[in-house]
Amino acid sequence: MNLKVEQKDELTVVYLEGRFDAYSAPDVNSQMESLSEKQETPQLIVNLQDVVFVDSTALATLVQAMKRCRQKDGDLRLSDLKQPVRMIFELTRLDRAFEIHVTEEAAITAYRA
């Protein structure tokens, strides 16, 4: 799992690549925790364009990160989910918990609206 972070004005975009599973989740969780603590009102976008697989540990990691952001009056939004990953979110009904955008640009626009 590769993780890259970019600042886009007041937004932080996290790019994940590869398999997001129990093996990679602790590192991602650590990074997400650090990002949410650095900002007074964390506004994160997690771009999953290059993620080919997610498991329950990965989903739990994203839920925890979203909760941390919301506790500080911020939010965590998802973008660019490939169909197999999107299906996992739909099957687990987490598509109702997360704000999911087709593109990163749409997520950025939604934050600014």
Residue pairs with C-beta under 8 A, 6 or more apart in sequence:
1 16
1 17
1 18
1 19
1 20
1 21
1 23
1 24
1 27
1 28
2 15
2 16
2 17
2 18
2 50
3 14
3 15
3 16
3 17
3 27
3 28
3 31
4 14
4 15
4 17
5 12
5 13
5 14
5 15
5 31
5 35
6 12
6 13
6 15
7 13
8 108
10 43
11 43
11 44
11 45
11 108
11 111
12 35
12 39
12 42
12 43
12 44
12 45
13 44
13 45
13 46
13 47
13 104
14 31
14 32
14 35
14 44
14 45
14 46
14 47
15 47
15 49
15 50
16 28
16 46
16 47
16 48
16 50
16 51
17 50
17 51
18 24
18 50
18 51
18 52
19 51
19 52
19 53
20 28
20 48
20 51
20 53
20 54
20 55
20 58
20 61
21 53
21 54
21 55
21 57
21 58
22 55
22 57
22 58
24 58
25 57
25 58
25 60
25 61
28 58
28 61
29 61
29 64
29 65
32 44
32 61
32 64
32 65
32 68
33 65
33 68
35 42
35 44
36 42
36 44
36 65
36 68
36 69
36 72
36 74
37 68
39 72
39 74
40 72
41 72
41 73
41 74
42 68
42 69
42 72
42 74
42 75
42 76
43 69
43 74
43 75
43 111
44 65
44 69
44 74
44 75
44 76
44 77
45 76
45 77
45 78
45 79
45 101
45 104
45 107
45 108
45 111
46 62
46 65
46 76
46 77
46 78
46 79
47 79
47 80
47 104
48 54
48 78
48 79
48 80
48 81
48 82
48 85
49 79
49 80
49 81
49 82
49 104
51 81
51 82
51 85
52 82
52 84
52 85
53 84
53 85
54 85
54 88
59 88
59 89
59 92
59 94
62 76
62 78
62 94
62 98
63 94
63 97
65 76
66 75
66 76
66 97
66 98
69 75
69 76
70 76
75 99
75 111
76 98
77 98
77 99
77 100
77 101
77 107
77 110
77 111
78 89
78 98
78 99
78 100
78 101
78 107
79 100
79 101
79 102
79 103
79 104
79 106
79 107
80 101
80 102
80 103
80 104
81 89
81 100
86 95
86 100
89 95
89 98
89 100
99 107
99 110
101 107
101 110
